Amino acid sequence: MQSFVECVYCYLKQAVTCMSIAGTDEDRQHRILFELMDEIKALDRSRTPAENSTEVLLKLYKLLGNEDPYREVKRKSNLLALEWYPLLKDMLKRSEDRLYDALRISVAGNVIDLGINKSFDLGASLKHSLGAGFARDDYALFAEKLAGEDEVILVGDNAGEIVFDRLLAEELAARGKKVTCIVKGGPILNDATMEDAVQAGMDKVARVVTTGSNFLGVPLERVSGEVRKMLAGAGLVISKGQANFESLEHERGTAGRVFFLLKIKCECVARVAGANFGDVVFFTRQGGV
């Protein structure tokens, strides 16, 4: 997915949110934003929004002298999500289709996106995901593909959210599938790292590997050779969140193999995904591309 002109606003909004979380005073925020504007002017519009956002954020972290401004809020997000875990686990035990509901619970966790919003309502997100369902829904195709696969790769997104992904991983494991979860190799926004995966208990149910970088999404030229090979050879991949969608939706060979699971939080992503702002979706690209 290439960048749109609207992405420029998001680069700046992410920077302001990050500085607010880091406790940066307003005068310094202005000075830093003006400096970041020079960085933004030089960005390559043909690259994904996730890649360009990363470049801006890494520059911001350098200016702040802080390589992980979100560390404490990520920890708190994990703790909050873990409070929901027993209730959601019990809900799945009573479900008529546990895997489908595990997917819907997993995407409800996608609301925990502090790169866009500093607050979130997990209860409202769960109600929406479980009530409205997927606006684009390829679950039947996914279930058909899953029957013939021994392993599933889950490309993780945010801290906190990874607790909800753990419930999905547990349902896949209960069906005899080996699950590999991919997290970031270093801190960027509130994306889940190995530290978050361990805090969330993901390592108890899945093999956890890192991208080998701290770039948002999984841009194939920025991840480790191991992860690049893993994604290229996998029979079934669940890609969580917008940045991973931005990184993978245009790659060849994803149709019928990579399933995108996310809440649409951006009009640009909505256009590319063929959905509406605010929708939750679970789909794969159609055709042979």
Residue pairs with C-beta under 8 A, 6 or more apart in sequence:
1 48
1 49
1 245
1 246
1 247
1 249
1 250
1 268
1 269
1 272
2 45
2 46
2 47
2 48
3 43
3 45
3 46
3 47
3 48
3 49
3 52
4 49
4 268
6 266
6 267
6 268
7 49
7 52
7 53
7 268
8 40
10 49
10 53
10 116
10 266
11 36
11 40
11 43
11 52
11 53
11 56
12 33
12 36
12 37
12 40
13 116
14 53
14 56
14 57
14 115
14 116
14 189
15 32
15 33
15 36
15 56
15 57
15 60
16 29
16 33
17 114
17 115
17 116
17 117
17 118
18 57
18 60
18 64
18 69
18 70
18 115
18 189
19 28
19 29
19 32
19 60
19 64
19 69
20 29
20 118
21 69
21 70
21 73
21 114
21 118
22 64
22 66
22 69
24 32
24 64
32 60
32 63
32 64
35 63
36 56
36 59
36 60
36 63
39 55
39 56
39 59
40 52
40 56
43 52
43 55
43 56
44 52
48 217
48 219
48 246
48 247
49 243
49 246
49 268
50 215
50 216
50 217
50 219
50 242
50 243
50 244
50 246
50 247
51 215
51 216
51 217
51 219
51 222
51 247
53 115
53 216
53 243
54 188
54 214
54 215
54 216
57 188
57 189
57 216
58 188
58 214
61 67
61 68
61 69
67 187
68 187
70 114
70 159
70 187
70 189
70 190
71 187
73 114
73 190
74 159
74 160
74 190
74 192
74 196
75 159
75 199
77 112
77 114
77 158
77 159
77 160
77 161
77 190
78 159
78 160
78 162
78 163
78 196
78 199
78 200
80 122
80 160
81 109
81 112
81 122
81 160
81 161
81 162
81 163
81 164
81 200
82 163
82 200
82 201
84 122
84 163
84 164
85 163
85 166
85 167
88 105
88 164
88 167
89 167
91 101
91 105
92 98
92 101
92 102
92 105
92 167
92 171
95 101
98 171
98 174
99 143
99 171
99 172
99 175
100 139
101 130
102 167
102 168
102 170
102 171
103 139
103 168
103 261
103 282
104 129
104 130
104 133
104 134
104 280
105 126
105 129
105 130
105 164
105 167
105 168
106 161
106 164
106 165
106 167
106 168
106 240
106 261
107 129
107 134
107 240
107 261
107 262
107 263
107 280
107 282
108 122
108 125
108 126
108 128
108 129
108 130
108 164
108 280
109 122
109 125
109 158
109 160
109 161
109 162
109 163
109 164
109 165
110 125
110 157
110 158
110 161
110 240
110 241
110 261
110 262
110 263
110 280
111 120
111 121
111 122
111 124
111 125
111 263
112 120
112 122
112 158
112 159
112 160
112 161
112 190
113 120
113 158
113 190
113 241
113 265
114 120
114 158
114 189
114 190
115 189
115 190
116 265
125 263
128 280
129 263
129 280
132 280
133 280
134 279
134 280
134 281
134 282
134 283
135 275
135 276
135 279
135 280
135 281
136 273
136 274
136 275
136 279
136 281
136 282
136 283
137 281
137 282
137 283
138 259
138 282
138 283
138 284
139 282
141 256
141 284
142 236
142 259
142 282
142 284
145 235
145 236
145 256
145 257
146 152
146 172
146 175
146 177
146 236
148 235
149 177
149 235
149 236
150 176
150 177
150 178
151 177
151 178
151 179
151 180
151 234
151 235
151 236
152 172
152 177
152 178
152 179
152 180
152 236
152 237
152 238
153 179
153 180
153 181
153 182
153 230
153 231
153 234
153 236
153 237
153 238
154 165
154 168
154 169
154 172
154 179
154 180
154 181
154 182
154 206
154 237
154 238
154 240
155 181
155 182
155 218
155 231
155 237
155 238
155 239
155 240
155 244
155 248
156 162
156 165
156 181
156 182
156 183
156 191
156 192
156 197
156 202
156 240
157 165
157 191
157 192
157 240
157 241
157 243
157 244
157 262
158 189
158 190
158 191
158 192
158 241
159 190
159 191
159 192
159 193
159 196
159 200
160 190
161 192
161 240
161 241
162 181
162 183
162 192
162 196
162 197
162 200
162 202
163 200
163 201
165 181
165 200
165 202
165 240
166 200
166 201
166 202
166 205
166 206
168 238
169 179
169 181
169 202
169 205
169 206
170 205
172 179
173 179
173 205
173 206
178 207
179 205
179 206
179 207
180 206
180 207
180 208
180 209
180 230
181 197
181 202
181 206
181 207
181 208
181 209
182 208
182 209
182 210
182 211
182 218
182 227
182 230
183 191
183 192
183 193
183 194
183 196
183 197
183 208
183 209
183 210
183 211
184 191
184 192
184 193
184 210
184 211
184 213
184 214
185 193
185 210
185 211
185 212
185 213
185 214
185 224
186 193
186 213
186 214
187 193
187 214
188 214
188 215
188 216
189 216
191 214
191 216
191 243
192 200
193 210
194 208
194 210
197 203
197 208
198 208
202 208
209 226
209 227
209 230
210 224
210 227
211 218
211 222
211 223
211 224
211 227
212 223
212 224
212 226
212 227
213 222
213 223
213 224
215 222
215 223
216 243
216 247
217 243
217 244
217 245
217 246
217 247
217 248
218 227
218 231
218 239
218 244
218 247
218 248
219 247
220 228
220 231
220 247
220 251
223 231
231 237
231 248
232 253
234 257
235 257
236 257
236 259
237 254
237 257
237 258
237 259
238 259
238 261
239 245
239 248
239 258
239 259
239 260
239 261
239 262
240 261
240 262
241 261
241 262
242 262
242 264
242 265
242 266
242 269
244 260
244 262
245 260
245 262
245 269
245 272
245 273
246 269
248 254
248 258
248 260
249 260
249 272
249 273
249 285
251 258
252 289
253 289
254 284
254 285
254 289
255 284
255 285
255 286
255 287
255 288
255 289
256 284
256 285
257 284
258 284
258 285
259 282
259 283
259 284
260 273
260 281
260 282
260 283
260 284
261 281
261 282
262 269
262 273
262 280
262 281
263 278
263 279
263 280
263 281
264 270
264 273
264 275
264 276
264 277
264 278
264 279
264 280
264 281
265 277
265 278
266 277
267 277
270 276
270 277
270 279
273 281
273 283
275 281
